[in-house]
Amino acid sequence: MIELTIGSLIAMRSWSSKLSAIGIAAAIFMFLTTLSFLVTTPNVGEEAGFLLKDLTLLGAAIWTAGEALQAETGTAK
């Protein structure tokens, strides 16, 4: 349910860049939490590949956060 809510907030960018920025911040927090499993879970081993996908998603969320914040402040190119 949380992921659907975050996804819905991100998708609202066309209507409200502020709500989208909130959703993106939540997504960044979620991906950072998931990536913390790499260092807190003993014997991750071969399962690390499944967690590393979140590194790419974290980068995309950070990129999108920058775009949403630019749109909110009116400095978009």
C-alpha positions, 0 to 999 in steps of 0.5 A: 500500500505504501509503494502504491501511495508513493507511486501515485504521489510521484505520478501527480507531477503534472498537477502538483510538483509539490506532492510529487516532491513529497512522493519522491522524498518518500521513495528516496527514504524507502530505497535508502532503507532497503539498501541498508540491508546490504550492510545490516543483513549477515551473509547476504551473498548472492542475494545482493543483486536483488538489493542492488536494483534499488541503487539504480532506483535511488539514482532515478529518484534523486534525479526526479527530485531535482526536476520536481524541485526545479519545476516547483521553484520555476527554474526549469529549463 
